[in-house]
Every structure is written in C-alpha cells, then in structure tokens.
C-alpha cells in the first residue's frame, strides 16, 4: 500500500480518479489547495502477513 500527499504540475480533469486492475488499484483524490492524495496497492508488492511492523 502506498499513501502520498502531493502537488501536481497539472490539475486532473476530475477531483476523484480511480484506476483498477485485477492485481491492484490507484486512487487520486483532491484534498484542496492544489494538494492531492495518491493511494495505491499492488498485490505482488506487499509484506508477508507475518512480517513485523515498525
């Protein structure tokens, strides 16, 4: 899972954008003041269920 707040060089056409495939997704949400939140997940790049969290 990835979570990032960022400023974009160009404003997207929509305030809420999602793209999904069978093994993951990406979600871009407008947060205001030209800030966007990117959330994404890829099934093939995730920690083992038994991995320790820091």
mmCIF entry with sequence, helices, sheets and N, C-alpha, C, O atoms, coordinates in Angstrom:
data_MODEL
# 
_entry.id   MODEL 
# 
_entity.id                         1 
_entity.type                       polymer 
_entity.pdbx_number_of_molecules   1 
# 
_entity_poly.entity_id                      1 
_entity_poly.type                           'polypeptide(L)' 
_entity_poly.nstd_linkage                   no 
_entity_poly.nstd_monomer                   no 
_entity_poly.pdbx_seq_one_letter_code       
;(UNK)(UNK)(UNK)(UNK)(UNK)(UNK)(UNK)(UNK)(UNK)(UNK)(UNK)(UNK)(UNK)(UNK)(UNK)(UNK)
(UNK)(UNK)(UNK)(UNK)(UNK)(UNK)(UNK)(UNK)(UNK)(UNK)(UNK)(UNK)(UNK)(UNK)(UNK)(UNK)
(UNK)(UNK)(UNK)(UNK)(UNK)(UNK)(UNK)(UNK)(UNK)(UNK)(UNK)(UNK)(UNK)(UNK)(UNK)(UNK)
(UNK)(UNK)(UNK)(UNK)(UNK)(UNK)
;
_entity_poly.pdbx_seq_one_letter_code_can   XXXXXXXXXXXXXXXXXXXXXXXXXXXXXXXXXXXXXXXXXXXXXXXXXXXXXX 
_entity_poly.pdbx_strand_id                 A 
# 
loop_
_entity_poly_seq.entity_id 
_entity_poly_seq.num 
_entity_poly_seq.mon_id 
_entity_poly_seq.hetero 
1 1  UNK n 
1 2  UNK n 
1 3  UNK n 
1 4  UNK n 
1 5  UNK n 
1 6  UNK n 
1 7  UNK n 
1 8  UNK n 
1 9  UNK n 
1 10 UNK n 
1 11 UNK n 
1 12 UNK n 
1 13 UNK n 
1 14 UNK n 
1 15 UNK n 
1 16 UNK n 
1 17 UNK n 
1 18 UNK n 
1 19 UNK n 
1 20 UNK n 
1 21 UNK n 
1 22 UNK n 
1 23 UNK n 
1 24 UNK n 
1 25 UNK n 
1 26 UNK n 
1 27 UNK n 
1 28 UNK n 
1 29 UNK n 
1 30 UNK n 
1 31 UNK n 
1 32 UNK n 
1 33 UNK n 
1 34 UNK n 
1 35 UNK n 
1 36 UNK n 
1 37 UNK n 
1 38 UNK n 
1 39 UNK n 
1 40 UNK n 
1 41 UNK n 
1 42 UNK n 
1 43 UNK n 
1 44 UNK n 
1 45 UNK n 
1 46 UNK n 
1 47 UNK n 
1 48 UNK n 
1 49 UNK n 
1 50 UNK n 
1 51 UNK n 
1 52 UNK n 
1 53 UNK n 
1 54 UNK n 
# 
_struct_asym.id          A 
_struct_asym.entity_id   1 
# 
_struct_sheet.id               AA1 
_struct_sheet.type             ? 
_struct_sheet.number_strands   4 
_struct_sheet.details          ? 
# 
loop_
_struct_sheet_order.sheet_id 
_struct_sheet_order.range_id_1 
_struct_sheet_order.range_id_2 
_struct_sheet_order.offset 
_struct_sheet_order.sense 
AA1 1 2 ? anti-parallel 
AA1 2 3 ? anti-parallel 
AA1 3 4 ? anti-parallel 
# 
loop_
_struct_sheet_range.sheet_id 
_struct_sheet_range.id 
_struct_sheet_range.beg_label_comp_id 
_struct_sheet_range.beg_label_asym_id 
_struct_sheet_range.beg_label_seq_id 
_struct_sheet_range.pdbx_beg_PDB_ins_code 
_struct_sheet_range.end_label_comp_id 
_struct_sheet_range.end_label_asym_id 
_struct_sheet_range.end_label_seq_id 
_struct_sheet_range.pdbx_end_PDB_ins_code 
_struct_sheet_range.beg_auth_comp_id 
_struct_sheet_range.beg_auth_asym_id 
_struct_sheet_range.beg_auth_seq_id 
_struct_sheet_range.end_auth_comp_id 
_struct_sheet_range.end_auth_asym_id 
_struct_sheet_range.end_auth_seq_id 
AA1 1 UNK A 2  ? UNK A 7  ? UNK A 2  UNK A 7  
AA1 2 UNK A 35 ? UNK A 42 ? UNK A 35 UNK A 42 
AA1 3 UNK A 24 ? UNK A 32 ? UNK A 24 UNK A 32 
AA1 4 UNK A 16 ? UNK A 21 ? UNK A 16 UNK A 21 
# 
loop_
_atom_site.group_PDB 
_atom_site.id 
_atom_site.type_symbol 
_atom_site.label_atom_id 
_atom_site.label_alt_id 
_atom_site.label_comp_id 
_atom_site.label_asym_id 
_atom_site.label_entity_id 
_atom_site.label_seq_id 
_atom_site.pdbx_PDB_ins_code 
_atom_site.Cartn_x 
_atom_site.Cartn_y 
_atom_site.Cartn_z 
_atom_site.occupancy 
_atom_site.B_iso_or_equiv 
_atom_site.pdbx_formal_charge 
_atom_site.auth_seq_id 
_atom_site.auth_comp_id 
_atom_site.auth_asym_id 
_atom_site.auth_atom_id 
_atom_site.pdbx_PDB_model_num 
ATOM 1   N N  . UNK A 1 1  ? 0.854   -1.166  0.000   1.00 0.00 ? 1  UNK A N  1 
ATOM 2   C CA . UNK A 1 1  ? 0.000   0.000   0.000   1.00 0.00 ? 1  UNK A CA 1 
ATOM 3   C C  . UNK A 1 1  ? 0.895   1.221   0.000   1.00 0.00 ? 1  UNK A C  1 
ATOM 4   O O  . UNK A 1 1  ? 1.918   1.251   0.683   1.00 0.00 ? 1  UNK A O  1 
ATOM 5   N N  . UNK A 1 2  ? 0.510   2.222   -0.763  1.00 0.00 ? 2  UNK A N  1 
ATOM 6   C CA . UNK A 1 2  ? 1.238   3.482   -0.782  1.00 0.00 ? 2  UNK A CA 1 
ATOM 7   C C  . UNK A 1 2  ? 0.243   4.609   -0.508  1.00 0.00 ? 2  UNK A C  1 
ATOM 8   O O  . UNK A 1 2  ? -0.902  4.575   -0.959  1.00 0.00 ? 2  UNK A O  1 
ATOM 9   N N  . UNK A 1 3  ? 0.705   5.592   0.230   1.00 0.00 ? 3  UNK A N  1 
ATOM 10  C CA . UNK A 1 3  ? -0.106  6.766   0.525   1.00 0.00 ? 3  UNK A CA 1 
ATOM 11  C C  . UNK A 1 3  ? 0.815   7.963   0.421   1.00 0.00 ? 3  UNK A C  1 
ATOM 12  O O  . UNK A 1 3  ? 1.847   8.008   1.090   1.00 0.00 ? 3  UNK A O  1 
ATOM 13  N N  . UNK A 1 4  ? 0.457   8.940   -0.411  1.00 0.00 ? 4  UNK A N  1 
ATOM 14  C CA . UNK A 1 4  ? 1.301   10.119  -0.582  1.00 0.00 ? 4  UNK A CA 1 
ATOM 15  C C  . UNK A 1 4  ? 0.426   11.342  -0.818  1.00 0.00 ? 4  UNK A C  1 
ATOM 16  O O  . UNK A 1 4  ? -0.549  11.282  -1.567  1.00 0.00 ? 4  UNK A O  1 
ATOM 17  N N  . UNK A 1 5  ? 0.782   12.449  -0.175  1.00 0.00 ? 5  UNK A N  1 
ATOM 18  C CA . UNK A 1 5  ? 0.153   13.734  -0.459  1.00 0.00 ? 5  UNK A CA 1 
ATOM 19  C C  . UNK A 1 5  ? 1.112   14.490  -1.365  1.00 0.00 ? 5  UNK A C  1 
ATOM 20  O O  . UNK A 1 5  ? 2.305   14.578  -1.077  1.00 0.00 ? 5  UNK A O  1 
ATOM 21  N N  . UNK A 1 6  ? 0.587   15.041  -2.470  1.00 0.00 ? 6  UNK A N  1 
ATOM 22  C CA . UNK A 1 6  ? 1.467   15.678  -3.430  1.00 0.00 ? 6  UNK A CA 1 
ATOM 23  C C  . UNK A 1 6  ? 0.808   16.847  -4.136  1.00 0.00 ? 6  UNK A C  1 
ATOM 24  O O  . UNK A 1 6  ? -0.412  17.005  -4.120  1.00 0.00 ? 6  UNK A O  1 
ATOM 25  N N  . UNK A 1 7  ? 1.648   17.657  -4.753  1.00 0.00 ? 7  UNK A N  1 
ATOM 26  C CA . UNK A 1 7  ? 1.187   18.754  -5.594  1.00 0.00 ? 7  UNK A CA 1 
ATOM 27  C C  . UNK A 1 7  ? 1.519   18.360  -7.024  1.00 0.00 ? 7  UNK A C  1 
ATOM 28  O O  . UNK A 1 7  ? 2.618   17.881  -7.305  1.00 0.00 ? 7  UNK A O  1 
ATOM 29  N N  . UNK A 1 8  ? 0.570   18.562  -7.923  1.00 0.00 ? 8  UNK A N  1 
ATOM 30  C CA . UNK A 1 8  ? 0.755   18.159  -9.312  1.00 0.00 ? 8  UNK A CA 1 
ATOM 31  C C  . UNK A 1 8  ? 1.056   19.373  -10.181 1.00 0.00 ? 8  UNK A C  1 
ATOM 32  O O  . UNK A 1 8  ? 0.595   20.479  -9.900  1.00 0.00 ? 8  UNK A O  1 
ATOM 33  N N  . UNK A 1 9  ? 1.827   19.158  -11.232 1.00 0.00 ? 9  UNK A N  1 
ATOM 34  C CA . UNK A 1 9  ? 2.135   20.230  -12.172 1.00 0.00 ? 9  UNK A CA 1 
ATOM 35  C C  . UNK A 1 9  ? 0.947   20.594  -13.040 1.00 0.00 ? 9  UNK A C  1 
ATOM 36  O O  . UNK A 1 9  ? 0.888   21.693  -13.592 1.00 0.00 ? 9  UNK A O  1 
ATOM 37  N N  . UNK A 1 10 ? 0.002   19.675  -13.162 1.00 0.00 ? 10 UNK A N  1 
ATOM 38  C CA . UNK A 1 10 ? -1.199  19.908  -13.968 1.00 0.00 ? 10 UNK A CA 1 
ATOM 39  C C  . UNK A 1 10 ? -2.393  19.335  -13.236 1.00 0.00 ? 10 UNK A C  1 
ATOM 40  O O  . UNK A 1 10 ? -2.334  18.206  -12.751 1.00 0.00 ? 10 UNK A O  1 
ATOM 41  N N  . UNK A 1 11 ? -3.471  20.086  -13.147 1.00 0.00 ? 11 UNK A N  1 
ATOM 42  C CA . UNK A 1 11 ? -4.676  19.636  -12.453 1.00 0.00 ? 11 UNK A CA 1 
ATOM 43  C C  . UNK A 1 11 ? -5.385  18.550  -13.272 1.00 0.00 ? 11 UNK A C  1 
ATOM 44  O O  . UNK A 1 11 ? -5.578  18.722  -14.475 1.00 0.00 ? 11 UNK A O  1 
ATOM 45  N N  . UNK A 1 12 ? -5.777  17.430  -12.637 1.00 0.00 ? 12 UNK A N  1 
ATOM 46  C CA . UNK A 1 12 ? -6.527  16.381  -13.344 1.00 0.00 ? 12 UNK A CA 1 
ATOM 47  C C  . UNK A 1 12 ? -7.899  16.885  -13.799 1.00 0.00 ? 12 UNK A C  1 
ATOM 48  O O  . UNK A 1 12 ? -8.395  17.899  -13.307 1.00 0.00 ? 12 UNK A O  1 
ATOM 49  N N  . UNK A 1 13 ? -8.496  16.170  -14.734 1.00 0.00 ? 13 UNK A N  1 
ATOM 50  C CA . UNK A 1 13 ? -9.821  16.550  -15.250 1.00 0.00 ? 13 UNK A CA 1 
ATOM 51  C C  . UNK A 1 13 ? -10.919 16.381  -14.206 1.00 0.00 ? 13 UNK A C  1 
ATOM 52  O O  . UNK A 1 13 ? -11.945 17.059  -14.270 1.00 0.00 ? 13 UNK A O  1 
ATOM 53  N N  . UNK A 1 14 ? -10.712 15.488  -13.251 1.00 0.00 ? 14 UNK A N  1 
ATOM 54  C CA . UNK A 1 14 ? -11.728 15.210  -12.226 1.00 0.00 ? 14 UNK A CA 1 
ATOM 55  C C  . UNK A 1 14 ? -11.109 15.319  -10.836 1.00 0.00 ? 14 UNK A C  1 
ATOM 56  O O  . UNK A 1 14 ? -9.909  15.089  -10.687 1.00 0.00 ? 14 UNK A O  1 
ATOM 57  N N  . UNK A 1 15 ? -11.898 15.666  -9.808  1.00 0.00 ? 15 UNK A N  1 
ATOM 58  C CA . UNK A 1 15 ? -11.364 15.742  -8.449  1.00 0.00 ? 15 UNK A CA 1 
ATOM 59  C C  . UNK A 1 15 ? -11.140 14.370  -7.812  1.00 0.00 ? 15 UNK A C  1 
ATOM 60  O O  . UNK A 1 15 ? -10.486 14.266  -6.774  1.00 0.00 ? 15 UNK A O  1 
ATOM 61  N N  . UNK A 1 16 ? -11.676 13.325  -8.429  1.00 0.00 ? 16 UNK A N  1 
ATOM 62  C CA . UNK A 1 16 ? -11.577 11.959  -7.904  1.00 0.00 ? 16 UNK A CA 1 
ATOM 63  C C  . UNK A 1 16 ? -11.319 11.037  -9.091  1.00 0.00 ? 16 UNK A C  1 
ATOM 64  O O  . UNK A 1 16 ? -12.142 10.954  -10.002 1.00 0.00 ? 16 UNK A O  1 
ATOM 65  N N  . UNK A 1 17 ? -10.185 10.349  -9.084  1.00 0.00 ? 17 UNK A N  1 
ATOM 66  C CA . UNK A 1 17 ? -9.819  9.471   -10.200 1.00 0.00 ? 17 UNK A CA 1 
ATOM 67  C C  . UNK A 1 17 ? -9.400  8.124   -9.650  1.00 0.00 ? 17 UNK A C  1 
ATOM 68  O O  . UNK A 1 17 ? -8.624  8.053   -8.697  1.00 0.00 ? 17 UNK A O  1 
ATOM 69  N N  . UNK A 1 18 ? -9.908  7.053   -10.244 1.00 0.00 ? 18 UNK A N  1 
ATOM 70  C CA . UNK A 1 18 ? -9.531  5.712   -9.814  1.00 0.00 ? 18 UNK A CA 1 
ATOM 71  C C  . UNK A 1 18 ? -9.219  4.870   -11.051 1.00 0.00 ? 18 UNK A C  1 
ATOM 72  O O  . UNK A 1 18 ? -9.856  5.005   -12.096 1.00 0.00 ? 18 UNK A O  1 
ATOM 73  N N  . UNK A 1 19 ? -8.229  4.002   -10.900 1.00 0.00 ? 19 UNK A N  1 
ATOM 74  C CA . UNK A 1 19 ? -7.875  3.057   -11.944 1.00 0.00 ? 19 UNK A CA 1 
ATOM 75  C C  . UNK A 1 19 ? -7.615  1.725   -11.254 1.00 0.00 ? 19 UNK A C  1 
ATOM 76  O O  . UNK A 1 19 ? -6.834  1.657   -10.306 1.00 0.00 ? 19 UNK A O  1 
ATOM 77  N N  . UNK A 1 20 ? -8.255  0.684   -11.718 1.00 0.00 ? 20 UNK A N  1 
ATOM 78  C CA . UNK A 1 20 ? -8.106  -0.628  -11.075 1.00 0.00 ? 20 UNK A CA 1 
ATOM 79  C C  . UNK A 1 20 ? -7.827  -1.702  -12.119 1.00 0.00 ? 20 UNK A C  1 
ATOM 80  O O  . UNK A 1 20 ? -8.323  -1.663  -13.245 1.00 0.00 ? 20 UNK A O  1 
ATOM 81  N N  . UNK A 1 21 ? -7.017  -2.654  -11.698 1.00 0.00 ? 21 UNK A N  1 
ATOM 82  C CA . UNK A 1 21 ? -6.728  -3.854  -12.484 1.00 0.00 ? 21 UNK A CA 1 
ATOM 83  C C  . UNK A 1 21 ? -6.906  -5.031  -11.528 1.00 0.00 ? 21 UNK A C  1 
ATOM 84  O O  . UNK A 1 21 ? -7.033  -4.810  -10.324 1.00 0.00 ? 21 UNK A O  1 
ATOM 85  N N  . UNK A 1 22 ? -6.922  -6.259  -12.008 1.00 0.00 ? 22 UNK A N  1 
ATOM 86  C CA . UNK A 1 22 ? -7.161  -7.385  -11.101 1.00 0.00 ? 22 UNK A CA 1 
ATOM 87  C C  . UNK A 1 22 ? -6.189  -7.476  -9.921  1.00 0.00 ? 22 UNK A C  1 
ATOM 88  O O  . UNK A 1 22 ? -6.559  -7.980  -8.861  1.00 0.00 ? 22 UNK A O  1 
ATOM 89  N N  . UNK A 1 23 ? -4.956  -6.995  -10.088 1.00 0.00 ? 23 UNK A N  1 
ATOM 90  C CA . UNK A 1 23 ? -3.969  -7.142  -9.018  1.00 0.00 ? 23 UNK A CA 1 
ATOM 91  C C  . UNK A 1 23 ? -3.626  -5.848  -8.294  1.00 0.00 ? 23 UNK A C  1 
ATOM 92  O O  . UNK A 1 23 ? -2.645  -5.808  -7.552  1.00 0.00 ? 23 UNK A O  1 
ATOM 93  N N  . UNK A 1 24 ? -4.408  -4.790  -8.488  1.00 0.00 ? 24 UNK A N  1 
ATOM 94  C CA . UNK A 1 24 ? -4.100  -3.548  -7.782  1.00 0.00 ? 24 UNK A CA 1 
ATOM 95  C C  . UNK A 1 24 ? -5.023  -2.411  -8.170  1.00 0.00 ? 24 UNK A C  1 
ATOM 96  O O  . UNK A 1 24 ? -5.943  -2.567  -8.973  1.00 0.00 ? 24 UNK A O  1 
ATOM 97  N N  . UNK A 1 25 ? -4.745  -1.253  -7.567  1.00 0.00 ? 25 UNK A N  1 
ATOM 98  C CA . UNK A 1 25 ? -5.525  -0.061  -7.872  1.00 0.00 ? 25 UNK A CA 1 
ATOM 99  C C  . UNK A 1 25 ? -4.715  1.190   -7.567  1.00 0.00 ? 25 UNK A C  1 
ATOM 100 O O  . UNK A 1 25 ? -3.727  1.145   -6.835  1.00 0.00 ? 25 UNK A O  1 
ATOM 101 N N  . UNK A 1 26 ? -5.148  2.301   -8.137  1.00 0.00 ? 26 UNK A N  1 
ATOM 102 C CA . UNK A 1 26 ? -4.603  3.622   -7.819  1.00 0.00 ? 26 UNK A CA 1 
ATOM 103 C C  . UNK A 1 26 ? -5.781  4.576   -7.692  1.00 0.00 ? 26 UNK A C  1 
ATOM 104 O O  . UNK A 1 26 ? -6.717  4.532   -8.490  1.00 0.00 ? 26 UNK A O  1 
ATOM 105 N N  . UNK A 1 27 ? -5.729  5.429   -6.694  1.00 0.00 ? 27 UNK A N  1 
ATOM 106 C CA . UNK A 1 27 ? -6.801  6.379   -6.410  1.00 0.00 ? 27 UNK A CA 1 
ATOM 107 C C  . UNK A 1 27 ? -6.170  7.742   -6.180  1.00 0.00 ? 27 UNK A C  1 
ATOM 108 O O  . UNK A 1 27 ? -5.257  7.877   -5.366  1.00 0.00 ? 27 UNK A O  1 
ATOM 109 N N  . UNK A 1 28 ? -6.653  8.755   -6.893  1.00 0.00 ? 28 UNK A N  1 
ATOM 110 C CA . UNK A 1 28 ? -6.174  10.126  -6.747  1.00 0.00 ? 28 UNK A CA 1 
ATOM 111 C C  . UNK A 1 28 ? -7.354  10.979  -6.308  1.00 0.00 ? 28 UNK A C  1 
ATOM 112 O O  . UNK A 1 28 ? -8.377  11.022  -6.991  1.00 0.00 ? 28 UNK A O  1 
ATOM 113 N N  . UNK A 1 29 ? -7.220  11.657  -5.173  1.00 0.00 ? 29 UNK A N  1 
ATOM 114 C CA . UNK A 1 29 ? -8.307  12.432  -4.589  1.00 0.00 ? 29 UNK A CA 1 
ATOM 115 C C  . UNK A 1 29 ? -7.839  13.858  -4.338  1.00 0.00 ? 29 UNK A C  1 
ATOM 116 O O  . UNK A 1 29 ? -6.762  14.075  -3.782  1.00 0.00 ? 29 UNK A O  1 
ATOM 117 N N  . UNK A 1 30 ? -8.644  14.825  -4.745  1.00 0.00 ? 30 UNK A N  1 
ATOM 118 C CA . UNK A 1 30 ? -8.325  16.227  -4.492  1.00 0.00 ? 30 UNK A CA 1 
ATOM 119 C C  . UNK A 1 30 ? -8.545  16.534  -3.011  1.00 0.00 ? 30 UNK A C  1 
ATOM 120 O O  . UNK A 1 30 ? -9.594  16.215  -2.451  1.00 0.00 ? 30 UNK A O  1 
ATOM 121 N N  . UNK A 1 31 ? -7.538  17.159  -2.379  1.00 0.00 ? 31 UNK A N  1 
ATOM 122 C CA . UNK A 1 31 ? -7.614  17.470  -0.957  1.00 0.00 ? 31 UNK A CA 1 
ATOM 123 C C  . UNK A 1 31 ? -7.804  18.969  -0.714  1.00 0.00 ? 31 UNK A C  1 
ATOM 124 O O  . UNK A 1 31 ? -7.996  19.378  0.431   1.00 0.00 ? 31 UNK A O  1 
ATOM 125 N N  . UNK A 1 32 ? -7.756  19.792  -1.753  1.00 0.00 ? 32 UNK A N  1 
ATOM 126 C CA . UNK A 1 32 ? -7.885  21.236  -1.621  1.00 0.00 ? 32 UNK A CA 1 
ATOM 127 C C  . UNK A 1 32 ? -6.528  21.914  -1.688  1.00 0.00 ? 32 UNK A C  1 
ATOM 128 O O  . UNK A 1 32 ? -5.497  21.273  -1.485  1.00 0.00 ? 32 UNK A O  1 
ATOM 129 N N  . UNK A 1 33 ? -6.527  23.207  -1.972  1.00 0.00 ? 33 UNK A N  1 
ATOM 130 C CA . UNK A 1 33 ? -5.281  23.984  -2.043  1.00 0.00 ? 33 UNK A CA 1 
ATOM 131 C C  . UNK A 1 33 ? -4.252  23.349  -2.972  1.00 0.00 ? 33 UNK A C  1 
ATOM 132 O O  . UNK A 1 33 ? -3.061  23.341  -2.662  1.00 0.00 ? 33 UNK A O  1 
ATOM 133 N N  . UNK A 1 34 ? -4.700  22.815  -4.109  1.00 0.00 ? 34 UNK A N  1 
ATOM 134 C CA . UNK A 1 34 ? -3.813  22.180  -5.099  1.00 0.00 ? 34 UNK A CA 1 
ATOM 135 C C  . UNK A 1 34 ? -3.070  20.960  -4.568  1.00 0.00 ? 34 UNK A C  1 
ATOM 136 O O  . UNK A 1 34 ? -2.044  20.576  -5.128  1.00 0.00 ? 34 UNK A O  1 
ATOM 137 N N  . UNK A 1 35 ? -3.562  20.353  -3.513  1.00 0.00 ? 35 UNK A N  1 
ATOM 138 C CA . UNK A 1 35 ? -2.955  19.151  -2.953  1.00 0.00 ? 35 UNK A CA 1 
ATOM 139 C C  . UNK A 1 35 ? -3.825  17.944  -3.273  1.00 0.00 ? 35 UNK A C  1 
ATOM 140 O O  . UNK A 1 35 ? -5.053  18.012  -3.211  1.00 0.00 ? 35 UNK A O  1 
ATOM 141 N N  . UNK A 1 36 ? -3.168  16.837  -3.616  1.00 0.00 ? 36 UNK A N  1 
ATOM 142 C CA . UNK A 1 36 ? -3.862  15.605  -3.961  1.00 0.00 ? 36 UNK A CA 1 
ATOM 143 C C  . UNK A 1 36 ? -3.309  14.464  -3.129  1.00 0.00 ? 36 UNK A C  1 
ATOM 144 O O  . UNK A 1 36 ? -2.140  14.477  -2.743  1.00 0.00 ? 36 UNK A O  1 
ATOM 145 N N  . UNK A 1 37 ? -4.146  13.482  -2.856  1.00 0.00 ? 37 UNK A N  1 
ATOM 146 C CA . UNK A 1 37 ? -3.720  12.284  -2.134  1.00 0.00 ? 37 UNK A CA 1 
ATOM 147 C C  . UNK A 1 37 ? -3.735  11.117  -3.111  1.00 0.00 ? 37 UNK A C  1 
ATOM 148 O O  . UNK A 1 37 ? -4.734  10.854  -3.782  1.00 0.00 ? 37 UNK A O  1 
ATOM 149 N N  . UNK A 1 38 ? -2.604  10.426  -3.174  1.00 0.00 ? 38 UNK A N  1 
ATOM 150 C CA . UNK A 1 38 ? -2.465  9.235   -4.000  1.00 0.00 ? 38 UNK A CA 1 
ATOM 151 C C  . UNK A 1 38 ? -2.464  8.025   -3.087  1.00 0.00 ? 38 UNK A C  1 
ATOM 152 O O  . UNK A 1 38 ? -1.670  7.948   -2.149  1.00 0.00 ? 38 UNK A O  1 
ATOM 153 N N  . UNK A 1 39 ? -3.350  7.084   -3.358  1.00 0.00 ? 39 UNK A N  1 
ATOM 154 C CA . UNK A 1 39 ? -3.410  5.822   -2.623  1.00 0.00 ? 39 UNK A CA 1 
ATOM 155 C C  . UNK A 1 39 ? -3.319  4.705   -3.657  1.00 0.00 ? 39 UNK A C  1 
ATOM 156 O O  . UNK A 1 39 ? -3.992  4.751   -4.687  1.00 0.00 ? 39 UNK A O  1 
ATOM 157 N N  . UNK A 1 40 ? -2.493  3.709   -3.383  1.00 0.00 ? 40 UNK A N  1 
ATOM 158 C CA . UNK A 1 40 ? -2.356  2.624   -4.340  1.00 0.00 ? 40 UNK A CA 1 
ATOM 159 C C  . UNK A 1 40 ? -2.004  1.318   -3.650  1.00 0.00 ? 40 UNK A C  1 
ATOM 160 O O  . UNK A 1 40 ? -1.516  1.311   -2.520  1.00 0.00 ? 40 UNK A O  1 
ATOM 161 N N  . UNK A 1 41 ? -2.251  0.230   -4.328  1.00 0.00 ? 41 UNK A N  1 
ATOM 162 C CA . UNK A 1 41 ? -1.973  -1.099  -3.800  1.00 0.00 ? 41 UNK A CA 1 
ATOM 163 C C  . UNK A 1 41 ? -1.638  -2.023  -4.960  1.00 0.00 ? 41 UNK A C  1 
ATOM 164 O O  . UNK A 1 41 ? -2.274  -1.973  -6.014  1.00 0.00 ? 41 UNK A O  1 
ATOM 165 N N  . UNK A 1 42 ? -0.634  -2.864  -4.753  1.00 0.00 ? 42 UNK A N  1 
ATOM 166 C CA . UNK A 1 42 ? -0.246  -3.859  -5.738  1.00 0.00 ? 42 UNK A CA 1 
ATOM 167 C C  . UNK A 1 42 ? -0.118  -5.193  -5.017  1.00 0.00 ? 42 UNK A C  1 
ATOM 168 O O  . UNK A 1 42 ? 0.701   -5.336  -4.109  1.00 0.00 ? 42 UNK A O  1 
ATOM 169 N N  . UNK A 1 43 ? -0.909  -6.151  -5.410  1.00 0.00 ? 43 UNK A N  1 
ATOM 170 C CA . UNK A 1 43 ? -0.933  -7.471  -4.768  1.00 0.00 ? 43 UNK A CA 1 
ATOM 171 C C  . UNK A 1 43 ? 0.434   -8.141  -4.761  1.00 0.00 ? 43 UNK A C  1 
ATOM 172 O O  . UNK A 1 43 ? 0.740   -8.900  -3.842  1.00 0.00 ? 43 UNK A O  1 
ATOM 173 N N  . UNK A 1 44 ? 1.258   -7.875  -5.763  1.00 0.00 ? 44 UNK A N  1 
ATOM 174 C CA . UNK A 1 44 ? 2.546   -8.556  -5.885  1.00 0.00 ? 44 UNK A CA 1 
ATOM 175 C C  . UNK A 1 44 ? 3.678   -7.861  -5.121  1.00 0.00 ? 44 UNK A C  1 
ATOM 176 O O  . UNK A 1 44 ? 4.800   -8.367  -5.094  1.00 0.00 ? 44 UNK A O  1 
ATOM 177 N N  . UNK A 1 45 ? 3.402   -6.726  -4.511  1.00 0.00 ? 45 UNK A N  1 
ATOM 178 C CA . UNK A 1 45 ? 4.424   -5.995  -3.746  1.00 0.00 ? 45 UNK A CA 1 
ATOM 179 C C  . UNK A 1 45 ? 3.853   -5.615  -2.390  1.00 0.00 ? 45 UNK A C  1 
ATOM 180 O O  . UNK A 1 45 ? 3.553   -4.447  -2.143  1.00 0.00 ? 45 UNK A O  1 
ATOM 181 N N  . UNK A 1 46 ? 3.705   -6.585  -1.526  1.00 0.00 ? 46 UNK A N  1 
ATOM 182 C CA . UNK A 1 46 ? 3.199   -6.332  -0.182  1.00 0.00 ? 46 UNK A CA 1 
ATOM 183 C C  . UNK A 1 46 ? 3.958   -7.218  0.808   1.00 0.00 ? 46 UNK A C  1 
ATOM 184 O O  . UNK A 1 46 ? 4.441   -8.289  0.442   1.00 0.00 ? 46 UNK A O  1 
ATOM 185 N N  . UNK A 1 47 ? 4.060   -6.772  2.053   1.00 0.00 ? 47 UNK A N  1 
ATOM 186 C CA . UNK A 1 47 ? 4.780   -7.581  3.045   1.00 0.00 ? 47 UNK A CA 1 
ATOM 187 C C  . UNK A 1 47 ? 4.031   -8.874  3.363   1.00 0.00 ? 47 UNK A C  1 
ATOM 188 O O  . UNK A 1 47 ? 2.813   -8.962  3.203   1.00 0.00 ? 47 UNK A O  1 
ATOM 189 N N  . UNK A 1 48 ? 4.770   -9.848  3.805   1.00 0.00 ? 48 UNK A N  1 
ATOM 190 C CA . UNK A 1 48 ? 4.192   -11.104 4.250   1.00 0.00 ? 48 UNK A CA 1 
ATOM 191 C C  . UNK A 1 48 ? 3.267   -10.837 5.438   1.00 0.00 ? 48 UNK A C  1 
ATOM 192 O O  . UNK A 1 48 ? 3.539   -9.939  6.234   1.00 0.00 ? 48 UNK A O  1 
ATOM 193 N N  . UNK A 1 49 ? 2.204   -11.584 5.570   1.00 0.00 ? 49 UNK A N  1 
ATOM 194 C CA . UNK A 1 49 ? 1.256   -11.405 6.674   1.00 0.00 ? 49 UNK A CA 1 
ATOM 195 C C  . UNK A 1 49 ? 1.926   -11.529 8.049   1.00 0.00 ? 49 UNK A C  1 
ATOM 196 O O  . UNK A 1 49 ? 1.452   -10.949 9.025   1.00 0.00 ? 49 UNK A O  1 
ATOM 197 N N  . UNK A 1 50 ? 3.006   -12.269 8.121   1.00 0.00 ? 50 UNK A N  1 
ATOM 198 C CA . UNK A 1 50 ? 3.697   -12.467 9.394   1.00 0.00 ? 50 UNK A CA 1 
ATOM 199 C C  . UNK A 1 50 ? 4.840   -11.488 9.619   1.00 0.00 ? 50 UNK A C  1 
ATOM 200 O O  . UNK A 1 50 ? 5.539   -11.575 10.629  1.00 0.00 ? 50 UNK A O  1 
ATOM 201 N N  . UNK A 1 51 ? 5.041   -10.549 8.681   1.00 0.00 ? 51 UNK A N  1 
ATOM 202 C CA . UNK A 1 51 ? 6.133   -9.576  8.810   1.00 0.00 ? 51 UNK A CA 1 
ATOM 203 C C  . UNK A 1 51 ? 5.846   -8.627  9.981   1.00 0.00 ? 51 UNK A C  1 
ATOM 204 O O  . UNK A 1 51 ? 4.698   -8.260  10.232  1.00 0.00 ? 51 UNK A O  1 
ATOM 205 N N  . UNK A 1 52 ? 6.898   -8.242  10.683  1.00 0.00 ? 52 UNK A N  1 
ATOM 206 C CA . UNK A 1 52 ? 6.755   -7.317  11.799  1.00 0.00 ? 52 UNK A CA 1 
ATOM 207 C C  . UNK A 1 52 ? 6.622   -5.900  11.272  1.00 0.00 ? 52 UNK A C  1 
ATOM 208 O O  . UNK A 1 52 ? 7.329   -5.515  10.341  1.00 0.00 ? 52 UNK A O  1 
ATOM 209 N N  . UNK A 1 53 ? 5.735   -5.132  11.851  1.00 0.00 ? 53 UNK A N  1 
ATOM 210 C CA . UNK A 1 53 ? 5.580   -3.728  11.505  1.00 0.00 ? 53 UNK A CA 1 
ATOM 211 C C  . UNK A 1 53 ? 6.495   -2.898  12.386  1.00 0.00 ? 53 UNK A C  1 
ATOM 212 O O  . UNK A 1 53 ? 6.688   -3.209  13.561  1.00 0.00 ? 53 UNK A O  1 
ATOM 213 N N  . UNK A 1 54 ? 7.044   -1.867  11.830  1.00 0.00 ? 54 UNK A N  1 
ATOM 214 C CA . UNK A 1 54 ? 7.923   -0.983  12.610  1.00 0.00 ? 54 UNK A CA 1 
ATOM 215 C C  . UNK A 1 54 ? 7.177   0.233   13.069  1.00 0.00 ? 54 UNK A C  1 
ATOM 216 O O  . UNK A 1 54 ? 7.749   1.092   13.739  1.00 0.00 ? 54 UNK A O  1 
# 
